[in-house]
Amino acid sequence: MKGKDFLTLNDFSVEQIESIFELALELKANPDHYEDSLPQMTMAMIFEKPSLRTRVSFEAGMTQLGGHSIYLGPNDISLGKRESVPDIARTLDRMVDIIMARTFSHQSVETLAEFASIPVINGLSDLHHPCQAIADYLTILEKKGSFKNLKLAFVGDGNNVAHSLLEGGAKTGVSVTIVCPEGFEPNKEIFEKASEDGLKIGAKMQVTNDLKEGVSGADIIYTDVWASMGQEKEAEERKKIFAPYQVNEEVMKMADKEAIFMHCLPAHRGEEVTDEVVESWQSVVFDEAENRLHAQKALILKLMLGEIE
């Protein structure tokens, strides 16, 4: 994995994804053992969108590994506006050791990766959110003990988080059902690729508009905001369309009795999920948030150093 880019989960094999989980668990248990892993190494963090978990987890993670990070916000760097993306990539390539970018367009992270020889991590794009997915599946592994025979139901918009959960299911063997209103299904190509890959390891990918059918017997119920960043103008209309898909106590009762609830956060309580569910014994949302740190530290080490002793 050393020197590779991490733009989607499809960039890596099942075995490589498993190795990230293994290292993440080790880092979580023994953080002091790795505190001098990246001395004098620097990460450039490009943000087109605001963030709590992505910024803090990457910045704290680099510090805990002995490195340093530089925050480059919208006022510092305007991808493709103040300066072209290829020029930004080639400039950073000569000054830092790794790049993380949280962008609107997925094309931006692809272009950064094309023109930079150092590793580029997709911290979020309009098409994928792979760092969230590795933290999510790490959390599932911790809570359920294994990925075997698990069903994850994602309730809401077939967005970037849904895409990466589908790809993650195809790497871990977790079956994923996307439950959404008609017209808000996930990207067809991403779904078909995940379905094809999932069959190889026994994971079934599905899409349904029927809430009860989709969440019935699920081991994990996952939701996300109905209007992502950049979709604010659609927010009120989306509230009407998605209202029947709110995750509440009745929905949780449709799932397995030991089902856990997940959300990538921030949550709009009272919209896609009720307060009662977020605060219930089934909710693991803050364990999930914490695992962004551990999973991404493992990812950084794998991309920068390769095999870790």
Secondary structure, 3 states (H helix, E strand, C coil): CCCCCECCHHHCCHHHHHHHHHHHHHHHHCHHHHCCCCCCCEEEEEECCCCCHHHHHHHHHHHHCCCEEEEECCCCCCECCCECHHHHHHHHHCCCCEEEEECCCHHHHHHHHHHCCCCEEEEECCCCCHHHHHHHHHHHHHHHCCCCCCEEEEECCCCHHHHHHHHHHHHHCCEEEEECCCCCCCCHHHHHHHHHHHHHCCCCEEEECCHHHHHCCCCEEEECCCCCCCCHHHHHHHHHHHHHHCECHHHHHHCCCCCEEEECCCCCECCCECHHHHCCCCECHHHHHHHHHHHHHHHHHHHHHCCCC
